Amino acid sequence: MMRHILSTLLLFVFFAGGLVTAGEVDPQQQEWYSRYKKQDNAPEPAEMLLNKEAEPDLSEGFTSLFNGKDLTGWTPKGGGCEFEVRDGLLVGTCVPGSNSTYLSTEQADFSDFIFTCDMKWEVDCNSGVMFRAQSKPGKNDTETVFGPQAEMEGFSQDRHWSGGIYGQSCGGYFYPLWLKEHEAARAAAKKDEWNRLTISAKGNVVKTWINGVPAAHWVDDGSYPQGFFGLQIHKGKKGTVLWKNIQVKQLSE
């Protein structure tokens, strides 16, 4: 009863403050909800905020993070999956037996920003973009990457959570796309086409868009104020992901 009262009060406060909360898990997502609801980061559906904003203007003020020629400014962390430049595209390829690998920006102090890139799957696999990421020593002289990640999961399953926010090596999904209100976001990514991911991070508020469709609205608790970007190739048996137009606009205070 007390939890219901608190949820109702939160709903009132959010609406009064101009924010919009969500509500119900989509019946088509019930299996995934049951599987992930006990993760440490898993939010209560009724307390999730909805992204109702238009995608930011991407036409001015951006700096390219990828020169289209080589991997200058980037270094792989984590596993041994391979990254290369091919025909002006950044290409990541899964190496069977390898841990998940993150091609990471050498600059590691990105805080408030708008990030955007285009992604396409040549061979389907799980992927994503780490942001405000951190790293720490792992087992057997490896490096563990952790922090928030904008999920870009490919098309091999019926979950369709590209644009959701996953807590990599830090407790699971911060913002899964399992609500009725996420139907458009779940349908936004297109197989065999280039898909644009946009991430906005301002203070503790993070929002995402897939091909211009609003997806996540997550409020960090302050644990991840800054860090690096990392392009993920998830561990598995196969997978090849292409990236282009990798750009960032850093926001002044």
N, C-alpha and C positions, 0 to 999 in steps of 0.2 A: 504493500500500500504506500509506504513512504517513498519508494523508488518511483511509483506512478505519479505521486504528487510532485516530486522534484522534476520529473520529466515534463509535466504540464507547466510548471513554473518556468523551466528553461525555454519551452516553446513560446510562452508569452513574452519573455524577455527578448528572445531572438527576434521575434516579429516586431516588437516595439522598437528595437534598435536597428531595424532595417535589414536584418539578416534573415535567412530563410532556412529552417530546419527541414529535415526529411521525415520519413515515417516508416513505411512498411517494406519488408523484404519482398522482392518479386517472387511469386510462386515458382517461376522457372529457375530461380537462384536458390531455392530452399536447400538443395543438397549441398551446394557450396557454402551456404550460411552455416549449416549444421557442422560442416567439416572445419570451418575456420573461426567460428564464434568464440572458441575458448583460447585463441591465441592471446598472448599478453597484451598486444596493442589493439585488439579488436574493439571497435566502437559499438555502442548501443545504437541500433538503427534509428530510434526516435530522436537521438541527440546529434545525428550527423548533420552538418551544414551542407547546403547545396550551392554549387557554383552557378550563378545566374548571370554572370558578367559576359560581355562580348570578349572575344579574343583580343589581346592588346595589339596595337598598331605595330606591325613588324617592318615598316618601310624605312625607318630612319634611326640612326644612333647606334647601330649594331656593329660589333667587331667579330670578324670571322675567327674561329678557333682552329680551323683546319685549312691549310694552304693548298690542298688539292694535289700536292706533289710528293710529300713524305710525311712522317709522323713527328716532325719537329713540334715540341711543346707538349708531347704526350709520352706516357710511359705505362706499360702494362703492370698491373698489380693482381695478386691472387694466384691464379693458375697459369697454365701454359697454352691456352687457346691462342690462336694466331690472328694478328692484325697486319694489314698491308694496304697499300694504295694501288688501285687498279682503275685505269682510265678516268682519273680525277675523282674517284669515289673512295671512301674509307670502307674497307671490307673486313669483317670479323668472321672467323671460321672456328667452329667447335672442333676440338681435338678430343676424341674419345679417351676417357680415363683421366682427363684433366679436371681440376676444380674450376668453378666459375671464375672468369677472368674479366678484369675491368681495365680498359684502356683509359687512363686517367690523365687529366690535365696536370702539368707540372705546377701550375699556379694553384694554390690551395687555400686562397682566402676570399673566394666568392661568397658574398653575403646576400645583399639585396640585388635582384636581377630579374630580367626576362631572358629566358633561354629558349631557343628554338632549333629544331633540326628536322630533316626529312629522313625517313627510314623505309626500307623495303626488304622483304625476305626473299632471298634467292633459294634457300633451303629452310623450311619452317623450323623454328626453335623458340625458346623463351629468351627474351632480351629485356632491355630497359636502359634508363639513364639515371645513374646516381647523381645526386646534387647535394651540396653542403656535406659531402662525404668525408669520412675519416678513415684512417688505417692504423693497424697495430700489429705487432709481431704475432704470427700464428705458429702452428706446430711444424716441426721439421724445417725450420728456417724459411717458412712461408710468410706471407703477409695477408692479413685478414682485412677486407674492406667492409665498413659498416656505416649505417645511416640510412636516410630516406632515398628511395628510388622511384622514379616514375616508371611503372610497369608497362612493358610493351611485349606482350606474350605470344605473338604469333596467332595461328589459326587452327592449331591441331586439337583444340578442345572447345567445349561450348560455354566456357566461362565468360570470355570477352571482357576482361578487366584491363585492357590497355588504357592507360590514363589514370588508373588507380595508383595509390602510393603505398609501397611496401617498405617495411623496416628491415632492410637487409642485415642479417646477423645481429638484430637488436629487437626481436620480439614479434615479427610478422606484420601483417597488414595494418597500417595506420588508417587507410581509407580504401576499403574494397568497394567495387561498383556493383553491389548486390541489391540495391533498392529499385522499386518501381520507377522512381524518378530518374534512374540512370539508364533507362531503356535507349534513349537516343545516343548516349555516350558509348554504350556497348555495341551499337551498330555503326559507329563512326569509322572505325578502321576498315580498310578495304584490302582484300587479298590480291596479291600480284600487282599492287599499285604502290606508288610513293605515299607515305602517310606522314603528315606533319604533327610533331609533338611540340607543344609550347608549355613552358613552366614559368609561372610568376611567383617570386618569393619576396615578400615585403615584411620585414619583422618576423613575427611568428606565423603569418598567414601565407599559405601556399595554395595556389590554384593551378589546374592543368586544363589543357584543351587538346582534342584530337581532331585534326582537320577542321579546326575552328569550332568544334562542338564542345561546350563546357563539360568537364568531367569531374575532377576532384575539387573539394574545398576543405583543406585540412589546416588545423591550428596546432602548431608544434608547441610543446611545453617549455621551449627554450633550450632543449638539449642539443640542437643542431643549428647554431647561429651562422656558421660559415664552414667552408670546406672546398673540396674539388669536385669536378664533374668526372663521371666515369661511364664509359659505354660498355655495357655488359654483353658477354656471350656466356650463357648459362651452361653449366656442366650437362653433359648428355652424350648421346650417340652420334648426333649430327646437327648441323645448323650452319647457315651462312646469312649474315645480315649486312646490308649496305647502308651507309650514311652519307649524306651530303648537306650542304647549307647549314653547317653547325655554327651557330652564332649566339652571341650574348650581348645584352645591353645592361651594363651595370648602372644601378640607380643610386643617385646621390641622396644623402640624408635630407 
